[in-house]
């Protein structure tokens, strides 16, 4: 997939590293989320147009996990 990297973030968590990359290609913008554990990588792609819904769902999960 030919795409341009617009922004990247890196999160360290114990033995895991998460990469969040905002990319753009001919089909639009996506957030590529990659988990790296000891060289093994898993990736999901989230279309930018549903990013607000994705973040809201994560915030709901965070609130539930904190017992709010």
PyMOL commands that place a pseudoatom at each C-alpha (Angstrom):
pseudoatom trace, name=CA, resn=UNK, resi=1, chain=A, elem=C, hetatm=0, pos=[0.000, 0.000, 0.000]
pseudoatom trace, name=CA, resn=UNK, resi=2, chain=A, elem=C, hetatm=0, pos=[1.571, 3.240, -1.132]
pseudoatom trace, name=CA, resn=UNK, resi=3, chain=A, elem=C, hetatm=0, pos=[0.895, 5.850, 1.532]
pseudoatom trace, name=CA, resn=UNK, resi=4, chain=A, elem=C, hetatm=0, pos=[2.309, 8.959, 3.127]
pseudoatom trace, name=CA, resn=UNK, resi=5, chain=A, elem=C, hetatm=0, pos=[2.957, 9.131, 6.867]
pseudoatom trace, name=CA, resn=UNK, resi=6, chain=A, elem=C, hetatm=0, pos=[1.365, 12.292, 8.290]
pseudoatom trace, name=CA, resn=UNK, resi=7, chain=A, elem=C, hetatm=0, pos=[1.932, 11.742, 12.029]
pseudoatom trace, name=CA, resn=UNK, resi=8, chain=A, elem=C, hetatm=0, pos=[3.198, 9.012, 14.341]
pseudoatom trace, name=CA, resn=UNK, resi=9, chain=A, elem=C, hetatm=0, pos=[3.045, 8.234, 18.063]
pseudoatom trace, name=CA, resn=UNK, resi=10, chain=A, elem=C, hetatm=0, pos=[4.790, 5.508, 20.047]
pseudoatom trace, name=CA, resn=UNK, resi=11, chain=A, elem=C, hetatm=0, pos=[3.561, 4.047, 23.346]
pseudoatom trace, name=CA, resn=UNK, resi=12, chain=A, elem=C, hetatm=0, pos=[5.726, 1.780, 25.515]
pseudoatom trace, name=CA, resn=UNK, resi=13, chain=A, elem=C, hetatm=0, pos=[3.940, -0.688, 27.813]
pseudoatom trace, name=CA, resn=UNK, resi=14, chain=A, elem=C, hetatm=0, pos=[6.020, -3.355, 29.562]
pseudoatom trace, name=CA, resn=UNK, resi=15, chain=A, elem=C, hetatm=0, pos=[7.249, -5.687, 26.793]
pseudoatom trace, name=CA, resn=UNK, resi=16, chain=A, elem=C, hetatm=0, pos=[4.936, -4.182, 24.191]
pseudoatom trace, name=CA, resn=UNK, resi=17, chain=A, elem=C, hetatm=0, pos=[5.367, -1.218, 21.891]
pseudoatom trace, name=CA, resn=UNK, resi=18, chain=A, elem=C, hetatm=0, pos=[2.368, 0.368, 20.173]
pseudoatom trace, name=CA, resn=UNK, resi=19, chain=A, elem=C, hetatm=0, pos=[2.802, 2.493, 17.050]
pseudoatom trace, name=CA, resn=UNK, resi=20, chain=A, elem=C, hetatm=0, pos=[-0.048, 4.779, 15.966]
pseudoatom trace, name=CA, resn=UNK, resi=21, chain=A, elem=C, hetatm=0, pos=[0.512, 6.133, 12.467]
pseudoatom trace, name=CA, resn=UNK, resi=22, chain=A, elem=C, hetatm=0, pos=[-1.764, 8.551, 10.629]
pseudoatom trace, name=CA, resn=UNK, resi=23, chain=A, elem=C, hetatm=0, pos=[-1.372, 7.813, 6.945]
pseudoatom trace, name=CA, resn=UNK, resi=24, chain=A, elem=C, hetatm=0, pos=[-2.941, 9.027, 3.735]
pseudoatom trace, name=CA, resn=UNK, resi=25, chain=A, elem=C, hetatm=0, pos=[-3.256, 7.245, 0.415]
pseudoatom trace, name=CA, resn=UNK, resi=26, chain=A, elem=C, hetatm=0, pos=[-5.459, 7.502, -2.668]
pseudoatom trace, name=CA, resn=UNK, resi=27, chain=A, elem=C, hetatm=0, pos=[-8.406, 6.074, -0.688]
pseudoatom trace, name=CA, resn=UNK, resi=28, chain=A, elem=C, hetatm=0, pos=[-8.159, 8.585, 2.188]
pseudoatom trace, name=CA, resn=UNK, resi=29, chain=A, elem=C, hetatm=0, pos=[-6.712, 8.810, 5.678]
pseudoatom trace, name=CA, resn=UNK, resi=30, chain=A, elem=C, hetatm=0, pos=[-6.309, 5.887, 8.073]
pseudoatom trace, name=CA, resn=UNK, resi=31, chain=A, elem=C, hetatm=0, pos=[-4.796, 5.290, 11.479]
pseudoatom trace, name=CA, resn=UNK, resi=32, chain=A, elem=C, hetatm=0, pos=[-2.581, 2.232, 11.442]
pseudoatom trace, name=CA, resn=UNK, resi=33, chain=A, elem=C, hetatm=0, pos=[-2.224, 0.746, 14.935]
pseudoatom trace, name=CA, resn=UNK, resi=34, chain=A, elem=C, hetatm=0, pos=[0.600, -1.761, 15.326]
pseudoatom trace, name=CA, resn=UNK, resi=35, chain=A, elem=C, hetatm=0, pos=[1.438, -3.806, 18.406]
pseudoatom trace, name=CA, resn=UNK, resi=36, chain=A, elem=C, hetatm=0, pos=[5.001, -5.142, 18.574]
pseudoatom trace, name=CA, resn=UNK, resi=37, chain=A, elem=C, hetatm=0, pos=[5.811, -7.850, 21.120]
pseudoatom trace, name=CA, resn=UNK, resi=38, chain=A, elem=C, hetatm=0, pos=[9.352, -9.206, 20.841]
pseudoatom trace, name=CA, resn=UNK, resi=39, chain=A, elem=C, hetatm=0, pos=[9.358, -8.665, 17.077]
pseudoatom trace, name=CA, resn=UNK, resi=40, chain=A, elem=C, hetatm=0, pos=[5.896, -10.144, 16.472]
pseudoatom trace, name=CA, resn=UNK, resi=41, chain=A, elem=C, hetatm=0, pos=[3.579, -7.524, 15.001]
pseudoatom trace, name=CA, resn=UNK, resi=42, chain=A, elem=C, hetatm=0, pos=[-0.182, -7.275, 14.693]
pseudoatom trace, name=CA, resn=UNK, resi=43, chain=A, elem=C, hetatm=0, pos=[-1.822, -4.376, 12.897]
pseudoatom trace, name=CA, resn=UNK, resi=44, chain=A, elem=C, hetatm=0, pos=[-5.286, -2.918, 12.473]
pseudoatom trace, name=CA, resn=UNK, resi=45, chain=A, elem=C, hetatm=0, pos=[-6.358, -0.061, 10.235]
pseudoatom trace, name=CA, resn=UNK, resi=46, chain=A, elem=C, hetatm=0, pos=[-8.987, 2.436, 11.420]
pseudoatom trace, name=CA, resn=UNK, resi=47, chain=A, elem=C, hetatm=0, pos=[-10.476, 4.727, 8.774]
pseudoatom trace, name=CA, resn=UNK, resi=48, chain=A, elem=C, hetatm=0, pos=[-10.054, 8.365, 9.836]
pseudoatom trace, name=CA, resn=UNK, resi=49, chain=A, elem=C, hetatm=0, pos=[-13.764, 9.076, 9.308]
pseudoatom trace, name=CA, resn=UNK, resi=50, chain=A, elem=C, hetatm=0, pos=[-14.697, 6.742, 12.210]
pseudoatom trace, name=CA, resn=UNK, resi=51, chain=A, elem=C, hetatm=0, pos=[-11.824, 7.781, 14.475]
pseudoatom trace, name=CA, resn=UNK, resi=52, chain=A, elem=C, hetatm=0, pos=[-14.175, 9.787, 16.729]
pseudoatom trace, name=CA, resn=UNK, resi=53, chain=A, elem=C, hetatm=0, pos=[-16.373, 6.715, 17.276]
pseudoatom trace, name=CA, resn=UNK, resi=54, chain=A, elem=C, hetatm=0, pos=[-13.293, 4.561, 17.900]
pseudoatom trace, name=CA, resn=UNK, resi=55, chain=A, elem=C, hetatm=0, pos=[-11.925, 6.988, 20.498]
pseudoatom trace, name=CA, resn=UNK, resi=56, chain=A, elem=C, hetatm=0, pos=[-15.341, 7.320, 22.187]
pseudoatom trace, name=CA, resn=UNK, resi=57, chain=A, elem=C, hetatm=0, pos=[-15.562, 3.521, 22.485]
pseudoatom trace, name=CA, resn=UNK, resi=58, chain=A, elem=C, hetatm=0, pos=[-12.073, 3.403, 24.012]
pseudoatom trace, name=CA, resn=UNK, resi=59, chain=A, elem=C, hetatm=0, pos=[-13.045, 6.146, 26.483]
pseudoatom trace, name=CA, resn=UNK, resi=60, chain=A, elem=C, hetatm=0, pos=[-16.137, 4.126, 27.489]
pseudoatom trace, name=CA, resn=UNK, resi=61, chain=A, elem=C, hetatm=0, pos=[-13.932, 1.066, 28.038]
pseudoatom trace, name=CA, resn=UNK, resi=62, chain=A, elem=C, hetatm=0, pos=[-11.464, 3.156, 30.059]
pseudoatom trace, name=CA, resn=UNK, resi=63, chain=A, elem=C, hetatm=0, pos=[-14.259, 4.542, 32.257]
pseudoatom trace, name=CA, resn=UNK, resi=64, chain=A, elem=C, hetatm=0, pos=[-15.608, 1.034, 32.871]
pseudoatom trace, name=CA, resn=UNK, resi=65, chain=A, elem=C, hetatm=0, pos=[-12.156, -0.342, 33.710]
pseudoatom trace, name=CA, resn=UNK, resi=66, chain=A, elem=C, hetatm=0, pos=[-11.601, 2.458, 36.231]
pseudoatom trace, name=CA, resn=UNK, resi=67, chain=A, elem=C, hetatm=0, pos=[-14.949, 1.781, 37.867]
pseudoatom trace, name=CA, resn=UNK, resi=68, chain=A, elem=C, hetatm=0, pos=[-16.400, 5.202, 37.003]
for i in range(1, 68): cmd.bond("trace and resi %d" % i, "trace and resi %d" % (i + 1))
show_as sticks, trace
zoom trace
